[in-house]
Amino acid sequence: VVESPTINAEQAARYKALCGHRLLLWDNYPVNDQMNALDLGPLRGRSADLSSVIDGYMSNSMAYESEANRLPLLTIADYTWNSAEYDPDRSIGQSILHVADTSTKREALRNLVELYPGRLWDGTSCPQWNSLRARFDQLLLRQNDTAGLQLLARAQTTLTQVQKLFPDPWTSGSRILEMDVKAMQNQPRNLP
């Protein structure tokens, strides 16, 4: 998988000149290539003037996480509708409002997005990247077990919320969180 952390109009114009024809962008976000990872954060790193060069935009969504895809895909729709005014943080908030019909559901989805902000959030392009597990591993490497345990507790709480509030259609997304929680629980820590 190739996923560009940034794409701007200047890069697109150079490529368009090389090709000598109209340019369609097939953006590999929020794709996860059937890996156990969620990319739920908003589209980032795409310049506001990109639409002045490209003639179309397509997105490659996550494999089995149909419902979870709605969150980042709604931000992509927002970007393509008005890239000059696009604000990723506002857009993900609006996506959550659109998908969740109660404040409790909105809180659960906000927590889920914060656990899995996606590869564009930190500029990583590896398809196996799992932002929750990577943060947990980094905390343990820094021997910050207290923060690691806090992150684990937040993941456990979010898992319970998602399983309770979003049954069947969200099963594939909550299954990834469940696997991550179990792996984090079983990971050795530096506790005294």
VOMI-854301 format. One line per 5 residues: their letters; for each residue x, y, z of N, C-alpha, C, O. Coordinates in steps of 0.001 Angstrom, whole numbers, plus 500000, padded with zeros to 6 digits. Last residue first. Layout:
REM VOMI-854301
A	X,Y,Z,X,Y,Z,X,Y,Z,X,Y,Z ~ ...
***
This chain:
REM VOMI-854301
PLNRP	506469,497751,539245,507354,497383,540371,506861,496138,541094,507485,495695,542058 ~ 506019,497057,535736,505468,497413,537041,506398,496948,538173,507030,495896,538078 ~ 506468,497118,532967,507575,497351,533904,507069,497715,535296,507634,498587,535956 ~ 504682,494450,531290,504895,495847,531676,506010,495908,532708,506437,494888,533249 ~ 503768,492385,528557,504515,492586,529797,504773,494078,530037,505041,494843,529111
QNQMA	500456,492118,527387,501814,492613,527126,502547,492865,528449,501996,493490,529354 ~ 497851,491516,527829,498833,490434,527929,500267,490878,527707,501192,490076,527831 ~ 496501,493874,527356,496408,493262,528682,497498,492215,528886,498006,492051,529995 ~ 497035,494188,524636,497597,495149,525587,497571,494578,527008,498514,494777,527774 ~ 495535,492071,523595,496984,492096,523395,497656,493048,524387,498726,492743,524915
KVDME	492950,492895,524361,493511,491630,524863,495031,491611,524731,495732,491184,525649 ~ 492754,495298,522889,492648,495323,524353,493266,494049,524931,494029,494119,525894 ~ 492922,494287,520272,493956,495186,520788,493933,495247,522307,494988,495247,522943 ~ 490585,492790,520084,491880,492113,519939,493004,492981,520505,493926,492472,521141 ~ 488724,494912,520394,488762,493818,521358,490096,493069,521290,490675,492748,522328
LIRSG	489241,496401,518083,489490,496994,519403,489576,495905,520467,490426,495980,521354 ~ 488389,494493,516215,489775,494970,516202,490126,495579,517550,491192,495302,518099 ~ 485701,494297,516905,486547,493106,517019,488032,493504,517021,488833,492915,517747 ~ 484658,496727,516219,484836,496454,517649,485689,495210,517866,486335,495081,518906 ~ 484659,496406,513405,485463,497442,514038,485694,497172,515515,486802,497366,516016
STWPD	482867,494267,513096,484247,494128,512615,485154,495190,513224,486311,494901,513530 ~ 480444,495265,514290,481147,494109,514835,482599,494044,514377,483484,493789,515194 ~ 478736,497232,513549,480061,497665,513986,480917,496504,514467,482006,496723,514998 ~ 476281,496021,512982,477055,496609,511884,478482,497002,512270,479349,497094,511400 ~ 475541,494819,515779,475928,494118,514550,476732,494882,513501,477814,494414,513146
PFLKQ	475657,497608,517952,475737,496161,517758,476117,495789,516323,476977,496445,515736 ~ 476615,500046,519639,476667,499811,518198,476775,498314,517938,477875,497803,517725 ~ 476487,499994,522423,475726,501005,521691,475636,500758,520189,474693,501208,519538 ~ 478079,497832,523309,476728,498030,523837,475887,498915,522913,474721,498621,522653 ~ 480476,498099,521938,479745,496831,521865,478299,496989,522328,477399,496345,521789
VQTLT	481185,500714,522699,480909,500402,521292,480106,499111,521174,479157,499039,520393 ~ 481548,500453,525515,480589,501401,524940,480190,500996,523528,479004,500940,523199 ~ 483596,498527,525652,482301,498254,526273,481226,499158,525689,480120,498702,525397 ~ 485616,499995,524329,485155,498711,523802,483775,498378,524358,482882,497987,523605 ~ 485966,502116,526105,485452,502379,524760,484921,501106,524131,483884,501129,523468
TQARA	487064,500728,528276,485803,501457,528432,485165,501709,527075,483958,501535,526912 ~ 489450,499801,527099,488464,498858,527638,487093,499516,527766,486078,498921,527403 ~ 490719,502226,526487,490372,501307,525402,489311,500304,525868,488381,499992,525123 ~ 491112,503194,529072,490272,503956,528139,489827,503063,526981,488678,503141,526546 ~ 492851,501254,530040,491547,501431,530682,490591,502189,529757,489408,501862,529672
LLQLG	495062,501727,528328,494377,500433,528314,492981,500561,528922,492022,500025,528367 ~ 495749,504295,529195,495329,504087,527812,494578,502764,527677,493564,502696,526983 ~ 496481,503675,531820,495375,504613,531579,494842,504448,530155,493631,504461,529935 ~ 498673,502036,531351,497485,501458,531996,496268,502365,531826,495145,501876,531701 ~ 500379,503963,530245,499984,502793,529473,498730,502150,530030,497832,501764,529281
ATDNQ	500742,505675,532399,500046,506179,531215,499586,505025,530325,498518,505101,529717 ~ 502116,503802,534008,500899,504459,534489,500093,504972,533309,498888,504731,533227 ~ 504401,503080,532588,503332,502108,532752,502034,502739,533234,500954,502252,532899 ~ 506639,504122,530972,505558,504916,531529,504326,504020,531651,503347,504177,530923 ~ 508902,503277,529628,508666,502820,530992,507640,503699,531716,507765,503976,532909
RLLLQ	509028,503689,527016,509482,504816,527848,509332,504502,529333,509597,505347,530187 ~ 507796,501363,526222,509227,501548,525935,509821,502676,526778,510976,502611,527197 ~ 505177,501955,526972,505908,500913,527690,507404,501018,527448,508199,500789,528361 ~ 504586,503955,525114,504508,504247,526547,505292,503210,527347,505994,503558,528297 ~ 504855,502506,522732,505760,503621,523013,505756,503976,524498,506806,504265,525072
DFRAR	502697,500706,522968,504077,500200,522928,505079,501299,523263,506043,501061,523991 ~ 500571,502559,522812,500753,501729,524000,502188,501217,524077,502820,501287,525131 ~ 500934,503548,520204,501030,504449,521358,501277,503678,522643,502093,504085,523470 ~ 500527,501147,518773,501800,501861,518668,501982,502828,519840,503073,502915,520405 ~ 497880,500514,519345,498948,499629,519817,500302,500324,519773,501136,500108,520652
LSNWQ	496623,502760,518064,496418,502451,519488,497568,501606,520024,498165,501946,521046 ~ 497444,502634,515355,497808,503783,516186,497619,503526,517682,498396,504037,518489 ~ 498911,500396,513535,497775,500412,514439,498090,501483,515477,498907,501266,516372 ~ 500052,499633,510371,500100,500582,511468,498802,500553,512258,497718,500676,511688 ~ 500184,498181,508124,499994,497426,509355,499922,498337,510578,499748,497858,511698
PCSTG	500777,500020,506117,499410,499518,506227,499148,498731,507503,497998,498623,507928 ~ 502616,502950,506741,502654,501491,506810,501234,500943,506987,500541,501355,507917 ~ 502890,505670,506859,502215,505105,505687,502199,503576,505678,501797,502977,504681 ~ 502439,508288,509163,502937,506938,508929,502190,506332,507755,500969,506469,507666 ~ 501508,510775,510000,502362,510701,508826,502952,509337,508536,503881,509231,507736
DWLRG	499655,510959,511997,501071,511012,512392,502036,510844,511225,503248,510777,511428 ~ 497288,511069,510594,497437,511887,511796,498909,512033,512170,499349,513098,512604 ~ 497282,509181,508683,497498,510562,508238,497712,511497,509424,498256,512591,509268 ~ 496660,506839,510054,498037,507072,509626,498289,508500,509170,499419,508980,509267 ~ 494399,507246,512896,494790,506940,511521,496205,507358,511178,496853,508116,511901
PYLEV	493364,507374,515467,493288,508564,514619,493740,508346,513176,493482,509193,512320 ~ 492073,505572,517584,492539,505189,516243,492487,506387,515290,491645,506414,514392 ~ 491286,506920,519857,492138,505736,520003,492778,505348,518673,493903,504849,518645 ~ 489682,508884,518764,490893,509297,519475,491839,508119,519718,493055,508300,519779 ~ 487626,507295,517764,488463,508050,516824,489756,508483,517504,490818,508453,516883
LNRLA	486573,506392,520228,487108,505435,519263,488034,506131,518257,489104,505612,517936 ~ 485669,508797,521372,486716,508008,522037,487376,507029,521072,488594,506856,521094 ~ 483685,509409,519502,484804,510340,519699,485967,509609,520363,487119,509781,519964 ~ 481977,507231,519914,482680,507370,518637,483850,508338,518738,484894,508115,518126 ~ 481110,507783,522549,481779,506515,522247,482567,506616,520937,483699,506139,520859
ERKTS	479875,510285,522174,481039,510165,523058,481818,508886,522758,483048,508903,522718 ~ 477759,509526,520505,478774,510471,520009,480034,510400,520861,481143,510448,520330 ~ 476311,507902,522232,476937,507309,521045,478021,508226,520493,479077,507760,520062 ~ 475499,509879,524049,476276,508725,524515,476995,508048,523346,478159,507666,523467 ~ 473957,511568,522485,475211,512083,523043,476104,510937,523537,477329,511023,523448
TDAVH	472755,509941,519482,472629,510329,520892,473984,510836,521396,475023,510559,520797 ~ 473263,509194,516871,472036,509940,517129,471813,510297,518601,470791,510895,518938 ~ 476080,509305,514745,475530,508944,516060,474323,509823,516391,474361,511040,516211 ~ 476718,510354,512227,476626,508903,512398,475905,508516,513692,475198,507509,513729 ~ 476785,513150,512539,475957,512551,511490,475711,511062,511746,474611,510566,511504
LISQG	478636,513544,514575,477251,514003,514752,476315,513339,513746,475177,513006,514079 ~ 480900,512549,513253,480391,511854,514439,478943,512254,514698,478111,511400,515007 ~ 481143,514530,511302,480932,513126,510911,480354,512328,512067,479434,511531,511887 ~ 481700,516772,512833,480446,516721,512078,480125,515296,511636,478959,514903,511603 ~ 484231,516002,513764,483138,516260,514712,481783,516194,514029,480831,515631,514571
ISRDP	485601,515942,511396,485399,514675,512102,484306,514830,513157,483546,513896,513411 ~ 485481,518730,510750,484862,517730,509886,484636,516400,510606,483580,515789,510441 ~ 486998,520005,512647,485564,520297,512591,484849,519185,511831,483761,518753,512212 ~ 489470,518875,511921,488933,518675,513273,487434,518959,513325,486686,518230,513977 ~ 489859,519673,509182,489755,518260,509580,489125,518049,510951,488324,517130,511123
DYEAS	488226,521903,507323,488908,521873,508615,488769,520440,509149,487671,520035,509531 ~ 487878,523484,504193,487934,522228,504938,488784,522365,506202,489905,522871,506162 ~ 487652,525529,502431,487162,525776,503789,487290,524554,504700,486855,524590,505852 ~ 488649,524442,500082,489182,525728,500544,488794,526015,501991,489542,526682,502705 ~ 487140,522173,499546,488492,522008,500075,489077,523315,500605,489924,523288,501498
NWTYD	484250,521192,499588,484756,522554,499713,486148,522511,500346,486307,522781,501536 ~ 483912,518509,498785,482822,519463,498583,483340,520896,498630,482932,521729,497820 ~ 486168,517194,499625,485941,517324,498187,484822,518316,497872,484803,518900,496788 ~ 485825,517399,502453,486987,517979,501780,486713,518199,500287,486996,519271,499753 ~ 483451,515929,502789,483520,517329,503209,484668,518046,502505,484504,519165,502019
AITLL	484308,513423,501957,483226,514099,501227,483222,515590,501545,483012,516417,500657 ~ 486163,512978,503975,486619,513071,502589,485559,513768,501736,485884,514604,500893 ~ 484484,512763,506138,485430,513885,506108,485989,514065,504698,486256,515191,504277 ~ 483139,510436,505451,482375,511691,505519,483306,512900,505529,482960,513950,504988 ~ 485229,508628,505733,484696,508901,504399,483838,510166,504378,483822,510885,503379
PLRNA	485698,508459,508505,486674,509140,507653,486120,509469,506268,486500,510483,505682 ~ 482980,507317,509146,483583,508482,509805,484638,509157,508933,484492,510342,508636 ~ 482421,505057,507594,481609,506257,507423,482271,507488,508036,482139,508589,507501 ~ 483952,502935,508426,484390,503710,507264,483641,505025,507128,484180,505998,506600 ~ 482378,501696,510336,483463,502569,510793,483997,503440,509653,484446,504561,509890
ESEYA	480744,500157,508621,480185,501243,509426,481260,502215,509884,481067,503429,509824 ~ 482682,498400,507403,481757,499223,506636,481213,500398,507433,481227,501529,506947 ~ 485286,497018,507598,484735,497908,508615,483762,498911,507996,483985,500121,508054 ~ 486697,495534,505845,485453,494968,506357,484715,495895,507321,483629,495563,507798 ~ 488701,497518,504666,488192,496287,504076,486813,495874,504584,485854,495868,503812
MSNSM	488461,501076,504211,488891,499906,504977,488122,498676,504495,487013,498798,503974 ~ 488591,502571,500835,488150,502430,502226,488711,501179,502896,489345,500339,502257 ~ 489958,504850,498877,490038,503416,499088,489734,503153,500560,490541,503480,501430 ~ 488402,507385,496927,489000,506937,498180,488964,505422,498238,488048,504791,497711 ~ 488941,509701,494297,488375,508450,494784,489109,508065,496059,490284,508382,496238
YGDIV	488340,512554,492404,488927,512048,493649,488187,510776,494030,486957,510760,494084 ~ 489186,514482,489473,488350,513571,490236,489099,513026,491431,490329,513032,491471 ~ 490967,516148,488347,489613,516142,487779,488681,515192,488506,487498,515114,488176 ~ 493397,518369,489858,492828,517039,489611,491391,517161,489098,490696,518139,489374 ~ 493832,521138,490138,494679,520342,489252,494030,518997,488903,494117,518548,487760
SSLDA	492160,522271,491926,492467,523081,490746,493287,522288,489722,493424,522712,488574 ~ 492080,520598,494096,491005,520463,493101,491245,521321,491862,490589,521113,490841 ~ 494148,521544,495705,494353,520330,494929,493302,520178,493830,493609,519679,492747 ~ 494049,523643,497463,493982,523953,496034,494166,522731,495138,494325,522878,493926 ~ 494390,522629,499997,493100,523238,499678,492943,523491,498184,491818,523548,497686
SRGRL	496106,519463,500123,496072,520922,500026,494706,521426,499567,493975,520741,498852 ~ 495977,517090,502597,495596,517343,501210,495396,518851,501066,494608,519448,501801 ~ 496335,516458,505285,497489,516507,504413,497170,516675,502935,498033,516419,502095 ~ 493581,514312,506191,494548,515372,506465,495606,515364,505368,495750,514392,504626 ~ 490438,513084,507034,491406,513283,505964,492275,514477,506318,491767,515531,506700
PGLDL	490126,512097,510515,489728,512822,509314,490833,512836,508263,492007,512626,508569 ~ 490449,508678,511779,490600,510123,511821,490217,510775,510502,490010,510094,509497 ~ 490446,505966,511581,489163,506639,511766,489253,508155,511760,488229,508838,511738 ~ 491583,503146,510754,491989,504511,510429,490716,505349,510452,489998,505428,509456 ~ 492449,500220,512470,491386,501151,512097,492015,502513,511815,492880,502971,512562
ANMQD	493650,496948,511891,493893,498344,512224,492695,499156,511769,492019,498809,510801 ~ 494535,494273,510884,493828,494576,512125,494186,495977,512599,494920,496161,513569 ~ 494087,494442,507309,494924,494311,508508,494088,494665,509732,493038,495295,509607 ~ 492823,494886,504944,492382,493747,505746,493279,493469,506940,493235,492382,507516 ~ 493823,497428,504168,494227,496192,503488,493968,494940,504320,494809,494043,504383
NVPYN	492914,499811,505044,493704,499034,506003,494135,497685,505430,494749,496884,506135 ~ 492185,503151,503888,492449,501740,503634,493249,501070,504763,494139,501679,505356 ~ 490846,505660,503887,491418,505100,505106,491758,503611,505008,491618,502892,505996 ~ 493259,506222,501465,492848,506506,502833,491349,506355,502909,490640,506887,502054 ~ 494642,506405,498929,494620,505210,499768,494360,505560,501228,495153,505230,502110
DWLLL	493047,507988,496308,493719,508188,497583,493557,506938,498448,492437,506475,498664 ~ 493364,508614,493206,492850,507481,493976,493646,507485,495273,494790,507032,495313 ~ 492682,511309,491227,493414,510889,492419,492678,509725,493061,491506,509842,493418 ~ 493103,511848,487800,492197,511418,488864,493046,510946,490032,494039,510246,489829 ~ 493845,514141,485312,494362,513422,486472,493243,513131,487468,492535,514032,487918
RHGCL	494306,514266,481748,493562,514571,482975,494027,513668,484106,494537,512571,483876 ~ 497729,514112,480474,496267,513979,480387,495620,514319,481722,496304,514620,482700 ~ 500480,513973,480770,499932,514619,479594,498439,514421,479407,497935,514550,478292 ~ 502214,512998,482697,501238,512094,482073,500669,512670,480784,500411,511941,479826 ~ 503693,515268,483414,504378,514057,482956,503434,513127,482190,503807,512545,481171
AKYRA	501614,516949,484257,502444,517348,483106,503201,516142,482548,503336,516010,481332 ~ 500736,515534,486484,499823,515732,485357,500598,516115,484096,500275,515658,482999 ~ 502962,515828,488144,502592,514504,487663,501678,514607,486441,501832,513855,485479 ~ 502851,518600,488573,504044,517993,487974,503715,516618,487394,504139,516287,486287 ~ 500327,518795,489806,500564,519477,488526,501791,518897,487820,501776,518720,486601
AQEAN	500754,517401,492193,499778,516892,491225,500004,517517,489855,499882,516830,488840 ~ 502588,519095,493446,502962,517718,493118,502040,517157,492035,502495,516520,491085 ~ 500917,521373,493689,502180,521451,492949,502639,520059,492528,503037,519860,491380 ~ 498818,520529,495333,498546,520878,493941,499826,520926,493114,499811,520549,491942 ~ 499787,517701,497432,499455,519101,497166,499323,519351,495673,499668,518501,494853
ITPSE	499516,515416,499952,499380,515559,498501,499000,517018,498262,498017,517511,498815 ~ 501015,513526,502557,500572,514807,502008,500473,514697,500490,501241,513984,499844 ~ 501344,510820,503006,500925,511659,504128,500438,513031,503665,499563,513631,504289 ~ 500160,508453,500757,500942,509681,500886,500450,510492,502068,499267,510825,502138 ~ 500506,505135,500686,499625,506174,501204,500477,507398,501448,501406,507373,502255
VV	500538,502154,499162,501201,503446,499170,500176,504459,499637,499110,504610,499039 ~ 500843,498816,500000,500000,500000,500000,500881,501237,500000,501847,501333,500756
***
